[in-house]
Amino acid sequence: MEEILALVEARLCTALGEPDARATVTFLGTDRIEVLRFPDGDVVRYATLGMSAQPMADPTSPLADPVKGPRAELVLSVRAGLADTDQVLRPLAVLAASPQVEGVIVAPGASLDLGDPLWPSAPFSSVLVAESGGLVEDLELDEPMDPVRFLPLLPMTANEAAWKRVRGGQELQERWLSHGTDLRDPLRTSVPLD
């Protein structure tokens, strides 16, 4: 487990530079989750470290495989200095712990809902999980382990989350693209959904 996390942290640092801060969050009955903060000009990126230590297990399976299964870490990018986004550390750790706590598999296209704002006064309480492979390349592990995928999180307003439940994540992403939505803007409003 520690060896995997060392490789994951090295991959994050290679792609994003050195973190300027880190926070550790532990929930009862779960492994430790760290959230690393990477400044990048006018953007700050937050990445989880610890979610990939164990493979995510199918909640319908009677036994969890300790080796095989999808592995992931979460990455959130926001514009710096517009909101108190550093308060997102605990909510991100909650999302990263959800496979251990709730037995869910976090995969592209999924919605993750906190029920509370991502940071104080944030217009978002949920995120859409996007495809990996862009900002941070997948990390291949020795067979038979699955690679670690670095999944971008796209914050959704309540209206966008409701629309996504009906129309799907792909249509929401197309809507954002067609309207030129700045998904890194921590203060943005909902995209027009008519």
C-alpha positions as CSV (number, residue, x, y, z in Angstrom):
1,M,0.0,0.0,0.0
2,E,2.7,2.5,1.0
3,E,4.7,1.6,-2.2
4,I,1.6,2.3,-4.4
5,L,1.0,5.7,-2.7
6,A,4.7,6.6,-3.1
7,L,4.3,6.0,-6.9
8,V,1.1,7.9,-7.0
9,E,2.6,10.9,-5.2
10,A,5.6,10.8,-7.6
11,R,3.2,10.8,-10.6
12,L,1.3,13.8,-9.2
13,C,4.5,15.8,-8.5
14,T,5.8,15.0,-12.0
15,A,2.6,16.3,-13.6
16,L,1.7,19.1,-11.2
17,G,5.0,20.2,-9.5
18,E,5.7,20.2,-5.8
19,P,2.7,20.6,-3.5
20,D,2.8,23.7,-1.3
21,A,0.4,22.3,1.3
22,R,-1.1,19.0,2.4
23,A,-3.8,17.9,4.8
24,T,-4.5,14.5,6.3
25,V,-8.0,13.3,7.1
26,T,-8.9,10.0,8.7
27,F,-12.4,8.7,9.1
28,L,-13.3,5.9,11.5
29,G,-12.7,2.6,9.9
30,T,-10.9,3.9,6.8
31,D,-7.4,4.4,5.6
32,R,-5.8,7.8,5.8
33,I,-6.6,10.2,3.0
34,E,-4.3,13.1,2.2
35,V,-5.2,16.1,0.0
36,L,-2.3,17.9,-1.7
37,R,-2.4,21.5,-2.9
38,F,-0.6,22.4,-6.1
39,P,-0.4,26.1,-7.2
40,D,-0.1,26.7,-10.9
41,G,-0.3,30.4,-11.8
42,D,-3.9,31.6,-11.4
43,V,-5.1,28.0,-10.9
44,V,-4.8,25.8,-7.8
45,R,-5.2,22.1,-8.0
46,Y,-6.2,19.8,-5.2
47,A,-5.4,16.1,-5.5
48,T,-6.2,13.2,-3.2
49,L,-3.6,10.7,-2.1
50,G,-4.8,7.5,-0.4
51,M,-7.9,6.5,-2.3
52,S,-5.9,4.3,-4.6
53,A,-4.2,2.3,-1.8
54,Q,-6.9,-0.3,-2.1
55,P,-8.9,-1.3,-5.2
56,M,-12.5,-0.2,-5.3
57,A,-14.8,-3.2,-4.8
58,D,-18.1,-3.9,-6.5
59,P,-20.7,-3.3,-3.8
60,T,-22.7,-6.4,-5.0
61,S,-19.7,-8.7,-4.6
62,P,-19.7,-10.8,-1.4
63,L,-15.9,-10.5,-1.1
64,A,-13.6,-7.6,-2.0
65,D,-10.5,-8.6,-4.0
66,P,-7.5,-7.1,-2.3
67,V,-5.5,-6.8,-5.5
68,K,-7.8,-6.5,-8.6
69,G,-10.2,-3.7,-9.2
70,P,-10.3,-0.1,-10.3
71,R,-8.0,2.4,-8.4
72,A,-8.3,6.1,-8.6
73,E,-7.4,9.5,-7.1
74,L,-9.4,12.7,-7.5
75,V,-8.2,16.0,-8.9
76,L,-10.0,19.4,-8.6
77,S,-8.8,22.5,-10.4
78,V,-10.1,26.0,-9.5
79,R,-9.1,29.6,-10.1
80,A,-7.1,30.9,-7.2
81,G,-8.0,33.9,-5.0
82,L,-11.7,34.2,-5.9
83,A,-13.1,32.1,-3.0
84,D,-11.9,30.2,0.1
85,T,-11.3,27.0,-1.9
86,D,-8.7,25.7,0.6
87,Q,-11.7,24.7,2.7
88,V,-12.4,22.0,0.1
89,L,-9.7,19.7,1.7
90,R,-12.1,17.8,4.0
91,P,-14.9,17.5,1.4
92,L,-12.4,16.1,-1.1
93,A,-11.2,13.6,1.5
94,V,-14.9,12.6,2.1
95,L,-15.3,11.9,-1.6
96,A,-12.1,10.0,-1.7
97,A,-13.2,7.8,1.2
98,S,-16.6,7.0,-0.3
99,P,-15.4,3.7,-1.9
100,Q,-14.3,2.5,1.6
101,V,-17.2,3.9,3.5
102,E,-20.1,3.4,1.1
103,G,-18.8,0.7,-1.1
104,V,-19.2,2.7,-4.3
105,I,-17.0,2.6,-7.4
106,V,-16.0,6.1,-8.5
107,A,-15.8,6.1,-12.3
108,P,-16.1,8.7,-15.1
109,G,-19.7,9.9,-15.6
110,A,-20.6,9.4,-11.9
111,S,-22.0,12.1,-9.7
112,L,-20.7,12.5,-6.2
113,D,-22.8,14.6,-3.8
114,L,-21.7,16.0,-0.5
115,G,-25.0,17.5,0.6
116,D,-23.0,20.6,1.7
117,P,-21.1,23.2,-0.3
118,L,-17.6,22.2,-1.5
119,W,-16.2,25.3,0.3
120,P,-17.9,28.2,2.2
121,S,-20.6,29.9,0.0
122,A,-19.8,27.6,-3.0
123,P,-22.6,27.2,-5.4
124,F,-21.7,23.6,-5.7
125,S,-22.4,20.6,-3.5
126,S,-21.7,17.9,-6.1
127,V,-19.2,17.0,-8.8
128,L,-19.2,15.2,-12.1
129,V,-16.4,12.7,-12.4
130,A,-14.6,13.3,-15.8
131,E,-12.4,11.0,-17.8
132,S,-8.8,10.4,-16.7
133,G,-5.7,10.7,-18.8
134,G,-5.6,14.5,-19.4
135,L,-3.8,16.5,-16.7
136,V,-2.2,13.5,-15.0
137,E,-1.5,10.3,-16.9
138,D,-2.8,7.0,-15.6
139,L,-0.2,5.1,-13.5
140,E,0.3,1.5,-14.6
141,L,0.9,-0.9,-11.7
142,D,2.3,-4.5,-11.8
143,E,-0.1,-7.2,-13.0
144,P,-2.7,-8.2,-11.9
145,M,-3.4,-4.7,-10.4
146,D,-5.4,-2.2,-12.4
147,P,-3.8,1.2,-13.2
148,V,-4.4,4.2,-10.9
149,R,-6.6,6.7,-12.8
150,F,-6.5,10.4,-11.9
151,L,-10.1,11.5,-12.2
152,P,-10.9,15.2,-12.7
153,L,-13.8,16.5,-10.7
154,L,-16.1,19.1,-12.3
155,P,-18.2,21.0,-9.8
156,M,-22.0,21.1,-10.5
157,T,-24.7,23.5,-9.3
158,A,-27.9,21.9,-7.9
159,N,-29.7,22.6,-11.2
160,E,-26.9,21.1,-13.2
161,A,-26.8,18.0,-11.0
162,A,-30.6,17.5,-11.4
163,W,-30.3,18.0,-15.2
164,K,-27.4,15.5,-15.3
165,R,-29.5,12.9,-13.6
166,V,-32.1,13.1,-16.4
167,R,-29.9,13.8,-19.4
168,G,-26.5,12.2,-18.4
169,G,-23.0,13.5,-17.8
170,Q,-22.0,13.6,-21.5
171,E,-24.9,16.0,-22.4
172,L,-24.0,18.2,-19.4
173,Q,-20.4,18.4,-20.5
174,E,-21.5,19.2,-24.1
175,R,-23.7,22.0,-22.7
176,W,-20.8,23.4,-20.7
177,L,-18.6,23.3,-23.8
178,S,-21.2,24.9,-26.1
179,H,-21.7,27.8,-23.6
180,G,-17.9,28.3,-23.0
181,T,-18.4,27.6,-19.3
182,D,-15.3,28.2,-17.2
183,L,-15.5,25.1,-15.0
184,R,-12.5,26.4,-12.9
185,D,-14.5,29.5,-11.8
186,P,-15.3,28.9,-8.1
187,L,-18.1,31.5,-8.3
188,R,-19.7,30.6,-11.6
189,T,-23.5,30.2,-12.0
190,S,-25.4,27.4,-13.6
191,V,-25.1,26.9,-17.4
192,P,-28.4,27.7,-19.2
193,L,-30.4,24.4,-19.2
194,D,-33.5,25.2,-21.3
